Amino acid sequence: MIEKSIEIKMAEDFDARPIAMLVQIASRHDSDIYLATEGKKVNAKSIMGMMSMPLNQGESVTVIAEGTDEQAAVDAIGSYLNGKTE
C-alpha cells in the first residue's frame, strides 16, 4: 500500500468535468485507489463518491493505492492533481 499527500495545483475548479477525468484516470489502474481529506475517504473510481469529496485549489489530499500497479496509480493521480495533463 502506498499513501502520498498531494497539494492540489489545478488551474480549474473541481466541477463535474475535472472530477470525471480524475475518475477515468483512477479507473485505468487495477489497484484499489482512495482519496482522503478532512476525515473523509472515498473510492477514486466512484463518480458519486468523488462528487461528494471537498477538493479545492491549494488544499492537500492523500492518495491511497493498494494493488499491482499502486505506484503508477499514485503517480498518475498526483500528476493530474498537480495540473499536468495527459
C-alpha positions in Angstrom: 0.0 0.0 0.0 1.2 3.5 -0.9 -0.1 6.7 0.7 1.0 10.1 -0.7 -0.1 13.6 0.3 -0.6 15.8 -2.7 -1.3 19.6 -2.8 -4.0 20.4 -5.5 -2.5 22.8 -8.0 -5.0 22.5 -10.8 -5.8 25.7 -12.7 -9.5 24.9 -12.9 -12.2 24.4 -10.3 -13.3 20.9 -9.4 -16.6 20.7 -11.0 -18.1 17.7 -12.9 -15.6 17.6 -15.8 -12.3 17.5 -13.9 -13.8 15.1 -11.4 -14.9 12.8 -14.2 -11.4 12.9 -15.7 -9.9 12.0 -12.3 -12.2 9.0 -12.1 -11.2 8.0 -15.6 -7.5 8.1 -14.6 -8.1 6.1 -11.5 -10.2 3.5 -13.4 -7.3 2.8 -15.8 -5.5 1.1 -12.9 -6.1 -2.3 -11.3 -5.3 -1.1 -7.8 -7.8 0.0 -5.2 -7.5 3.8 -5.1 -8.9 6.1 -2.5 -8.6 9.9 -1.8 -8.8 11.1 1.7 -9.2 14.6 3.1 -10.8 16.3 6.2 -11.8 12.9 7.7 -13.4 11.7 4.5 -12.2 8.8 2.4 -13.8 7.9 -1.0 -13.2 5.4 -3.8 -11.4 7.4 -6.6 -13.1 5.2 -9.1 -16.6 6.2 -8.0 -18.0 9.3 -9.7 -20.6 9.7 -7.0 -18.1 9.4 -4.2 -15.7 11.8 -5.9 -18.5 14.4 -6.4 -19.1 14.4 -2.7 -15.4 14.9 -1.9 -14.4 18.5 -1.0 -11.5 19.2 -3.3 -10.2 22.8 -3.6 -7.2 24.5 -5.1 -4.3 24.7 -2.6 -5.5 22.0 -0.3 -3.8 18.7 0.4 -5.4 15.3 -0.3 -4.0 11.9 0.5 -3.9 9.4 -2.4 -4.0 5.8 -1.1 -3.5 2.9 -3.5 -3.1 -0.8 -3.0 -2.5 -3.4 -5.7 -0.3 -4.5 -8.5 0.1 -1.0 -10.1 -0.2 1.1 -7.0 2.9 3.3 -7.7 1.7 4.0 -11.3 -1.8 4.9 -9.9 -0.4 7.3 -7.3 1.9 8.9 -9.9 -0.9 9.4 -12.5 -3.3 10.9 -10.0 -0.6 13.1 -8.5 0.3 14.4 -11.9 -3.3 15.2 -12.7 -3.9 17.0 -9.4 -0.7 19.0 -10.0 -2.2 20.3 -13.2 -0.2 18.2 -15.6 -2.4 17.0 -18.4 -2.0 13.6 -20.2 
